[in-house]
């Protein structure tokens, strides 16, 4: 087989690489890791489907074929895909204005949401747009995740307390409904849920390698069974359908698809970022490379598979991926084995799953989400800069304020961070330079430094010269011309200019001609190759002549000062490790 064909197959079918990696030791490790992750995936799948407003068994459906497809076509062997808390909340928030939770329409819309978000991720991966996910800054994402964590906790408290939930409500209304419903608390549910939270916390602290979720649900579920939990009015998962997997093409309603498209975009972006964080951690610990675009393809195909399985959107799970990493899984076979174990449980013990108390599932969600709730990243963002802190805070507040339309929160944070980025680009650092006693060229105003010559000014511009800040550059040049009446030569220190566009070229050409009309000369030093290439293509390089090729300020002065009738400067004196 030609080498090019082999490379194409490896790119299209990444699971073919497993054949070279699977030896006896790897096979044994992956099998054990798969069984272990299934013990975590089963209770989480049931709980997260409940969070999404869907029957609990839908979470198990989402843990089967979608997890296998993601493992086959993804790039990170340790990434486990299936139901996750954040994606489940986004699903519930997207569907809340369109249908009633638990209704047939709700499930149809969830399937359509999986279809749309999957198509978007697949398209992003095929077009190799993985790097565009970096547009969502870390402070905005942390603000959004913290707000979502608060909303998830609020949504699960009714199930923990054994009271009726009010569905997706605005944050303030949800708090008011919860407070008004407290007198109707079902005490056995509260006791069961509280015991589960305490035990899960202790097991996570002192026995992290144990399947704590499964042990707690199995143990307390048995206690609830023998204690007559259902007879006392406690809520359970309920009967599972006889059909294990219902494969069907998703129904399409273009009006509903239009309504779901913004939420699908946000879900595709956020779920990829969640998966990407897991991939980065795994790559750092194992030293194995991963491909963001291939992961987009794998995650997109997994969501499409979820739609065909009549499930809801899935994503890479941070917690289960960390579990696989801890279990030293080496290939995607571990996730495949995990999905098959979930299928075996669904076939073997459907009756036991049906009697799992809902407060236990709520406890699983609360303990898991508690790990996501942290204000430390937001405090760090404020320490890093006012813009980052403001963007993260706006994302947090807007997500809570606009709930259940939580996509508005992350979009507002995204737009604000991009607006602040553009604003900062419009105001790059500009300084007139003078010779410092240590020999370097520094901000003359800040350090009180004299000019190299009354007829010479050196202007440093730190940033790309493009349409956003071309006016700022022009204003800076005109200010130097105004403040230096004896000016004959203006030297642009260009080491900080990494790029230039047509607006920058036009501004630079106009300033050169304006200076020349007044008997002044424009020179440049430190121009980088990518900038010189643009200058050459536009003809401006020839207009600037030899006075644009200086490497740095000290290279330019011996050529520029004689034009002013001044003697060339002495070479700078080295002082230890400084100039």
LINZI-V283573 format. One record per helix or strand of 3 or more residues. SS is the DSSP state (a for helix, b for strand). FROM is the first residue (numbers start at 0). TO is the last residue. If there is no record, write none. Layout:
BEGIN
{{SS | FROM | TO} {SS | FROM | TO}}
END
This chain:
BEGIN
{{a | 2 | 11} {a | 13 | 20} {a | 23 | 50} {a | 55 | 61} {a | 64 | 72} {b | 79 | 81} {a | 84 | 95} {a | 103 | 125} {a | 129 | 134} {a | 137 | 160} {a | 170 | 183} {a | 186 | 205} {a | 211 | 225} {a | 253 | 285} {a | 291 | 307} {b | 314 | 316} {a | 317 | 325} {a | 332 | 347} {a | 349 | 353} {a | 357 | 369} {a | 375 | 383} {a | 385 | 401} {a | 406 | 425} {b | 428 | 434} {b | 440 | 442} {a | 443 | 446} {b | 455 | 461} {a | 469 | 482} {b | 488 | 492} {a | 501 | 516} {b | 520 | 524} {a | 528 | 537} {a | 539 | 547} {a | 552 | 563}}
END
